């Protein structure tokens, strides 16, 4: 397969009132936690022999940021695979709020891993 996994992390410290929505953060300005998350993912994916690229976005909610990025045809996203942790109330809901948002707003196929 000639596939590439694009690891995307959204830094959600920005409010809805900022002018920054789904803009890429240059690697030298990534927060420490984002750097670790992307580094760990890259190591695992490349160990399996798959090409890996990474993006860290500045936004305000992870679901909105991911769906907006995927829906931009210039980014050439074919499929989204996202985990569901169900961290918000009520915890018993099958999908987490972020994965549920992406499932309904993304224009490309979405696979949710529980």
HELIX and SHEET records of a PDB file:
HELIX    1   1 UNK A   27  UNK A   29  5                                   3    
HELIX    2   2 UNK A   32  UNK A   47  1                                  16    
HELIX    3   3 UNK A   62  UNK A   71  1                                  10    
HELIX    4   4 UNK A   73  UNK A   75  5                                   3    
HELIX    5   5 UNK A   97  UNK A  105  1                                   9    
SHEET    1   A 3 UNK A   4  UNK A  11  0                                        
SHEET    2   A 3 UNK A  51  UNK A  58  1                                        
SHEET    3   A 3 UNK A  23  UNK A  24 -1                                        
SHEET    1   B 2 UNK A  79  UNK A  83  0                                        
SHEET    2   B 2 UNK A 109  UNK A 113  1                                        
END                                                                             
